[in-house]
Amino acid sequence: MITRWLLRRLGRSLDDRLRTAPVLRRAFAKVFPDHWSFMLGELALYSFVVLVLTGIFLTLFFEPSTADTVYSGSYAPLDGSRTSAAYASTVRLSFDVRAGLLMRQTHHWAALLFVAAIVLHLLRIFFTGAFRKPREINWLIGVTMLALALFNGFTGYSVPDDLLSGTGLRILYSVTQSIPVLGEWLVFVAAGGEFPTEEMVPRMFVSHVLLVPAALAALIAAHLGILVRQKHSQFPGPGRTENNVVGSLFWPSYTMRTLALFAWVLAVTFALGGLAQINPVWIYGPFDPAQATSPAQPDWYVAWGDGALRLFPAVEFRIFGHLVASPFLPGVVFGGLTFAGLYLWPFLDRRHRRGQLSHQLLDPPREHPARLGFGVAVLTLFAVLLAAAADDIVAKIFRIPVLDVLSILRVLALALPIPAGVLAYLVARVLQASGGRGVGDLTRQDVRSVRRAVRARVGAGVGAVTAGSGTPPPQDWAAPADADRIELWRDRAGRWRWRCRGAGVLLTANQLYLSRDEAERAARTAYGDLPLREVEPPGGAVGVPAAMVERAGRVAGRTGGYLTLAAVAYWRSRRSRRR
Amino acid sequence: MTGTDTLPARRIAVVLAVLGLATGPVPLPAHAAGPAPLSARVGGAPDRPQTRAAPAPPPPTVPTPTAGASVPPTDPGGGSAAPAIPPTTGPVSPLGADLYLRSCASCHGPAGQGSQRAPSLVGVGPASVDFQLGTGRMPIDQEAAQPPHRRPAFSAAEIRAIVAHVSSFGGGGPQIPAVGPGDLRDGRELFLANCAACHSAAGVGATLTNGFVAPSLDQSTPVQVAEAVRVGPGLMPAFPESVLSPPQVDAVTSYVQELRGNRLDRGGASLGRLGPTTEGLVAWGIGLVLLVAVARWLGSRAGE
């Protein structure tokens, strides 16, 4: 009771000075769609928070320097060895700093989860068409954040200056170097000399803890700001149109859910950090250009690049006398194409569909079989590349010669994506036609009927897109046909509200309006021309006696509380005086 | 696992061997009791570079230095079963000759001269024979390019007898090295410089060419590690004393013992110490799956 009173006082005094109430009221009334897939981006956000929190801890103990030092600490096999300060401080913070290892491991696990959540979020956006107008800007920001996350993950993995990451750093150095003409200049500017340089660790550190996180924070702010400004997209469904958002209010419903998700992210990352060992640099040893450890792979989010390097044949050629080294095609060109494709996708997709309209309703993935098929094909290629990055482990476990593994994966990389894409395309068509909820609902008959339909269409040479038989196209879900009427009422405080009553749904608007006209206009915007009816306030008007009883009860409770407190205070003072 | 572990099968083998001494022909323990090794063809052996210090021809097969819970002769743990068996008496031990003729001669020849199926054993040295037998790689009952590490087929005393018998073929070769505790720090540095490129810095092993693997060192006893260092079994290069001094070998064996088990896994579950691949699988398969399940659950609680 007292906290509530304090909060109210605080809120009022803030509002007096800053006029926060209208802003907060609007913020609290923001509607979040209820579908779980809208929380994937939040997973990435909260992983980022964990990264910042644990990262600050690590910064206090890490020394970003390659200066020669002698480690002395409780890790016996390293005690007395000469290593770089970066490596020595990493081992020291793992073994001699309380909770240091937990923080370091949590940081690393959170980094893996951060990028994984970004990728899942991106896939959701991609397959549901959420990148379409008006959300292209946010797609571009998101792809930029993905690139920054990859870069920051790589620098974070490399700063401890251990044997495994040093190998990866050497690869990145060579890949950059392989760019014709520019490469040598780039690596000299970035690394300050021939690999390995003394400047690399301090520079990566500055980029890892300052530049990229600051850029990420700014981009996250822009990402969320645009999201609030544009409002959420939503899946089609009863009562959902291009002009409204159906879901939960930010306060209190969604706040609780999102805080719960935050708590879960903290729990999972710290549990992994405490229970599962990650990147044991004390075992790998300090980096030495003359040494290597095998098997060696990078973290999963750059492993696709490593896999491409391993799979691609070593091709070297000359352009105008300049030797183009073999890492150029799989490293620079493939990586460049990947991100160029990601950046351009909203515009490619738009040109393809010739749609210049704004889209607030998402596509269920099956509604765009071609997009689904393309996405699945690309994903399959990347899955093969990820497997290729672990070819040495596959070879070791299955006792197959590593070159055979490589040959098999080369064949798979070429042969698998297109059939996988075609399969996804066909499944989408079958699902469209059968109207089933998921792949599990399909029957053989569904598959057969679509095959027949496809064959018939191919035979007739007609380019129509409607599916053979089955349910009407789902654009109709969003049409106001099943929304019966709009109900308007005036609440106790004299403000106007409205809700939409449809078949099986009852959707209450989140805004309050000062006049009936405003409420009516808002309802018309959301649902077009529906019959409008003024009704009694839902839940019944609160009668005067009931209100009085409520108020009297509250007063009685408060008085009783204060009296009890006073009595307790009196009793305690009496007792202390008696002593 | 230490060398002093007494495995039930080996205990049985020792008992059988003792009974055999008492009653006549020696029944062989389980592994070797089957048909005599069909083949010990050695994939890479003929073209092995002959660069080692000792003039040792290739060992009987192409294993690499892993090893098992065997009891090498210098290991005091083997002494538990020893009293019942007459101590090896050099090249004339009837037990060694008997076991050799039963389990080895069909491929390596009765005088160790080798055959089409297996290389000569003349001059391989006691360290090599002890390593192959002690890690259970020999005798093999099935043709394999690289016999895996197994439980040894013979008891410690039997191995000693066979080693002595094979040594009687002549030719010298590396002796079984004596190992003692060494410096952990030197061991770590030497291991990373000389061993990690194939056996991995974590000692879990890695793949080599043509399907050969540098095996995991998780079961190697100090003596077996030292033997492998000196002998260079399979594709492994040999490190004679001119390259690694005895104290340096002691240091390496000590560090390998530190790598064994999970003593160095201070961060929790080791995930096989396979590096970022398993870590990525755990991040996706456990971390992200769990969090997505949570998101789905929270989504289903909308409106509550």
Contacts between the chains, C-beta under 8 A, distances in Angstrom:
chain1	res1	chain2	res2	distance
A	34	B	299	5.8
A	34	B	302	3.6
A	34	B	303	7.3
A	35	B	299	6.0
A	36	B	292	7.7
A	36	B	295	4.6
A	36	B	296	4.3
A	36	B	297	8.0
A	36	B	298	6.9
A	36	B	299	3.2
A	36	B	300	7.4
A	37	B	295	7.8
A	37	B	299	8.0
A	38	B	299	7.9
A	39	B	295	4.1
A	39	B	298	6.7
A	39	B	299	6.7
A	40	B	292	7.4
A	40	B	295	6.8
A	42	B	295	7.9
A	43	B	288	7.9
A	43	B	291	5.4
A	43	B	292	7.7
A	43	B	295	6.7
A	76	B	184	5.4
A	76	B	185	7.7
A	77	B	184	4.5
A	77	B	185	5.9
A	77	B	187	7.1
A	77	B	188	4.2
A	77	B	255	6.3
A	77	B	258	6.2
A	78	B	185	6.9
A	78	B	188	6.8
A	79	B	185	6.2
A	80	B	185	5.4
A	81	B	185	5.6
A	81	B	188	7.3
A	81	B	189	6.7
A	94	B	266	7.4
A	94	B	267	7.8
A	95	B	266	7.1
A	101	B	266	6.4
A	101	B	267	5.8
A	105	B	267	5.4
A	105	B	268	7.5
A	108	B	279	7.9
A	109	B	283	6.5
A	109	B	287	6.6
A	112	B	279	6.7
A	112	B	280	6.4
A	112	B	283	3.7
A	112	B	287	7.2
A	113	B	283	5.8
A	113	B	287	5.0
A	113	B	288	6.1
A	113	B	291	7.1
A	116	B	283	5.9
A	116	B	284	5.8
A	116	B	287	7.5
A	116	B	288	4.8
A	117	B	288	6.8
A	117	B	291	7.4
A	120	B	288	7.0
A	120	B	292	7.2
A	163	B	192	6.8
A	163	B	196	7.4
A	163	B	201	6.0
A	164	B	201	7.4
A	164	B	275	6.6
A	247	B	302	7.5
A	248	B	302	5.4
A	248	B	303	6.7
A	253	B	302	7.1
A	253	B	303	7.0
A	257	B	298	4.6
A	257	B	299	7.9
A	257	B	301	7.0
A	257	B	302	7.3
A	260	B	294	7.9
A	260	B	298	5.9
A	261	B	291	7.9
A	261	B	294	6.5
A	261	B	295	6.4
A	261	B	298	6.0
A	264	B	290	7.9
A	264	B	291	6.3
A	264	B	294	4.6
A	265	B	291	6.4
A	268	B	287	5.6
A	268	B	290	5.6
A	268	B	291	5.8
A	269	B	287	7.4
A	272	B	282	7.3
A	272	B	283	7.7
A	272	B	286	7.3
A	272	B	287	5.7
A	274	B	268	6.4
A	275	B	268	4.6
A	275	B	269	6.1
A	276	B	267	7.5
A	276	B	268	5.0
A	276	B	269	4.8
A	276	B	271	6.2
A	276	B	279	7.9
A	276	B	282	5.9
A	277	B	265	5.4
A	277	B	266	7.5
A	277	B	267	3.3
A	277	B	268	4.8
A	277	B	269	6.1
A	277	B	270	5.5
A	277	B	271	6.3
A	277	B	273	8.0
A	278	B	267	6.6
A	278	B	271	7.8
A	278	B	279	5.1
A	279	B	276	7.5
A	279	B	279	7.2
A	280	B	202	7.3
A	280	B	264	7.1
A	280	B	265	7.1
A	280	B	266	7.7
A	280	B	267	5.9
A	280	B	273	7.2
A	282	B	264	7.2
A	282	B	266	7.7
A	283	B	201	5.8
A	283	B	202	5.0
A	283	B	259	7.5
A	283	B	264	5.6
A	283	B	273	7.0
A	284	B	201	4.8
A	284	B	202	7.4
A	285	B	188	6.8
A	285	B	192	4.4
A	285	B	196	7.2
A	285	B	201	5.7
A	288	B	192	7.4
A	288	B	193	7.7
A	290	B	193	7.5
A	291	B	192	5.5
A	291	B	193	5.9
A	291	B	196	6.5
A	291	B	197	7.1
A	292	B	196	7.1
A	292	B	197	4.8
A	293	B	192	7.7
A	293	B	196	4.7
A	293	B	197	6.9
A	293	B	200	5.5
A	293	B	201	3.8
A	293	B	202	7.7
A	294	B	196	7.7
A	294	B	197	5.9
A	294	B	198	6.5
A	294	B	200	5.8
A	294	B	206	4.0
A	294	B	207	7.8
A	295	B	200	6.3
A	295	B	206	4.8
A	295	B	207	7.1
A	295	B	274	6.7
A	295	B	275	6.4
A	295	B	277	7.8
A	296	B	275	6.8
A	297	B	275	5.8
A	297	B	276	4.9
A	297	B	277	5.1
A	298	B	276	6.0
A	299	B	276	4.8
A	299	B	279	7.3
A	299	B	280	6.6
A	300	B	276	6.5
A	300	B	277	7.7
A	300	B	279	7.6
A	300	B	280	3.0
A	300	B	283	6.9
A	300	B	284	7.4
A	303	B	276	7.1
A	303	B	277	7.7
A	303	B	280	6.9
A	386	B	280	7.9
A	389	B	277	7.5
A	390	B	277	4.3
A	392	B	206	6.2
A	392	B	207	5.1
A	393	B	207	8.0
A	393	B	274	5.8
A	393	B	277	5.4
A	395	B	207	4.0
A	395	B	211	7.5
A	395	B	213	7.9
A	396	B	205	6.7
A	396	B	206	6.0
A	396	B	207	4.3
A	396	B	213	5.5
A	399	B	211	5.9
A	399	B	213	6.7
A	400	B	211	6.2
A	401	B	207	8.0
A	401	B	209	7.1
A	401	B	210	5.2
A	401	B	211	4.0
A	402	B	207	5.0
A	402	B	209	7.4
A	403	B	209	7.7
A	404	B	211	7.7
